[in-house]
């Protein structure tokens, strides 16, 4: 839906701003022009909403990383060192939460709301580990030091911006979501501690 809105915005903007089609634009009905402006307005509002939600998720990730540094460290290690297991476990975890949400949404909305919140938290926390690993790769940081606020920010925005590429972006984001969701569970089994001096 967001991609369709983005395409509609680009098409509407190019159409309205094109000087080559000025004669054709003069022949447009008033309703067509109103529709184009409406599409630009709604599309812009959607993009702003997506940006605000992304900033909210990033702020949550920073707070989580500050509150639980050892778990955040283990989360990133679990995602990096066992990606295959993390993807499979992430798929099972998210399907379980989704099916629980779907089963309770009609009859027990409060419980469905809790399953939805759990789903969003698992995805957000999982993306923290993936964003940290991706950001550290981009910054070419070695070792397993904790912290990494800059690496998390860079990795998160790379994941977010690559999401707009039609097929590759969807597959890349799906991989990161599944791996992160699996790492959320795998991190509990790890005994790693944050190296000293970080």
N, C-alpha and C positions, 0 to 999 in steps of 0.2 A: 504494500500500500504506500509506504514512504517512497519507494523507488518510482512508482507510478506518479505520485505527486511531484517528485523532483523532475521527472521527464516532462510532465505537464507544465511546470513552471518554466523550464528551459525553453520548451516549444512556444509557450505564450510570450515569454520575454523576447525571444528571437523574432517572433512574428510581429509583435508590436513595435519593436525597435528597428526592424528592417526597412531601410530606405528603398531597396530595390522593389519591394512589394507595396510601395506607397499607394499606387493606383488601385491595387486590389484591396488594400485596407480601407480606402475611401468607399469602396462598394460594399463593405461589410455592414450588416445591419447593426442597429444600436444594441440589440440583444447579444450579438456575437462579441461586441466590444466589452459589454458588461461581464459576459462570461469569462473573457480573457483576464480582465482585471480581478474578478472574483477568484479565478484560479491562482493568479499571482499572490493575492492576499492570503488565501487559505494555505497555499504551499509555503509561503514565507512563515506563517504562524506555526505550521507543522515543523519546519526546520528549526525555528527558535525553540519550540517545545522539546525537540530531540536534543538540542544543544544544552538546554537547562537540565534535562533529565541526566544527560551524560555527565555534566558537572556535579550533579547531586550524587551519582554513583561514585565518581572519583573522590569526592569529599568523604563519602562513607568509607571508601577503601583506605584513605589516609588515616581516618579515625580508627578503623579496625587495626591497621598496621601499627599504629601508635599504642593502642590498648593491648594488643596481643602480638608482640614482636616475635616471640619464639614460635608460636603457631604459624604466623605469616611466613617465617623462614622455612618451617617444615612443609608448608603448603607449596611454596615455590620449588623446593627440592623434590617433593613427590611428583609434581607436574613435569619437572625436567628429567628426573631419573627413571620414571616408570610411565611414559606417556601412553603406551598401548593399554596397560591395565587401567590407567586413569580414564581413557576414552570409554572403555567398556563399562567401567563402574559408573562413570558420569551418565552414560545413556540409561543404565538401569535406575539410577537414583532419580533422574529427572522424569523418566517415564512413570516411576512409582508415584512421585509427587503430583504429576499431571493427572494420572488416573484417580488418585485419591481426591484431587480437586474436582474432577469431572463427576465422580460418584456422589460427592456431597454437595455440589453446588445448588441443586434444586431443593433438596429436603433439609439440609443443615447448612445454611449460608455462613454462619459463624465459623464452623469448622472448615468450610471451603476457603474462607478468608485466611485462616491460619495456614492452610496448605499453600495458598497463593503467596503469602508472605514468605514462607519457608522456601518456596521455589525461587523467588526473587533474591532472597538472601544467599542461597547456595550459588546461584549464577553470579551475583555480585562479588562474593568472597572468592569464588573460583577464578573469576577474571583478574582478581588481584594477583594471584600467583602467576598467571599467564602473562599479564602485563609486566610484572617484575622481570620475568625471564626474557621476554622480548626486548624490554628496555635495556637490560644488562647486555644483551647480544648486540644491540645497536650501539651502545656506548662502549662496547668491548671491555666490560669489567670482568675481571677474573676472580675466582674464589667464590665463597659463599657468605659474604658479609651481609649483615642485616641492614635495616634502614631502607635505603634506595628510594627515597621519595621521588627524585628526578627520573629514575629508571621506570618507576611505576607510571608516572605521568606520561612519559614518552611512549611507553608500550601501550598504555590505554588508548591514547589518541591515534596511534598507528592502527590498532585494531578497529577503532571507530571509523577512521577515514577509509581503510581498506574495505569496510563493509559496503560502501557505495558501489563498488565494482560488481556488476551483475552476477556472474556465476562464481568467480574466484573469491570475491568478498564474502558471499554467503557460505561457501565451503570453509573458508578460513575462520570466519566467526563461529560457525558450528563446531569446528575442531577445537577452538579455544574454549568455547562454552562447555563442551563435553569433557575435555581434559581438565579444566578447572573444577567442574562439578565432581569429577572422580577424585581429584586431588584433595578436595575438602574432606572426604572420608579417609583417604590414604594418609593424610597428614597426622591423624590421631594415632596411627600405628608407628610413626617414626619417632626415634629417640634422639634425633640430632639437636644440638644446641647451637645458639648463635656464637660464632667464633669471637674470641676476645679481641678488643680493639676496634669494634665496629659500633 
